[in-house]
Amino acid sequence: MVMTMFEPVRISPSILSADFMDLASDIATIQRGGADWVHVDVMDGHFVPNLTMGVPLVKQLKRSCTMPLDVHLMISNPLRQIPWFVEAGADIVTFHIEAVSGDEGLQAVELARSLGAQVGVAVKPATPVGAVAHLVPLVDMVLVMSVEPGFSGQSYIEGSELKVTEVVDVAREAGCAPVVQVDGGIGPGTLGGVVAAGADCLVCGNAVFAANAPERALADIRARAEEVRASSAAEAAAHA
């Protein structure tokens, strides 16, 4: 809960789009390029129709890079697995609100914190922000999915910036400032709306790893995000 609306935007490249036959090289590339976090998409083949990386990879990443590990759990049993990933080295672990019921969301937050990790809560495109409103004051991050979770390379869902605005409004009303992260189809051509709406962290996959020059792509994304952020700050100041 450390971000305020007009601080620099963080970039968290998703290694789901990296070359797994040369992952160490890709990690080194984004590290040189100034990435803030490494986004690790964990899928269980049940909560989403795909199966990806798990605990062993997180352990390897923790030993081989200095960037914080931003672990996104697209799994059906986060209460069971949060300890696995925190022990493996996750610096921030994000669970989906759709994967919990009753007071399990609160339990997940408390569990992650008790283990020394930061914690985020994610919402799918069709899930209303109201579903996470009770957790917004308690988490370090709210992740707004701008594609349906499960596969990389999808196109940004138009209108996702409206959900970012809703999250920012809920946080303001609660007197808190969690990081607002957006994941799905984010690149120079789509980040403008979400950054202007208050997004603090951008998950970028193909926009970085499929680029001819990933380091340049990171720089371009950052420059565009900061341009939008500065414009938004100036506009806010003018109306203050």
Disulfide bonds with the S-S distance in Angstrom:
none
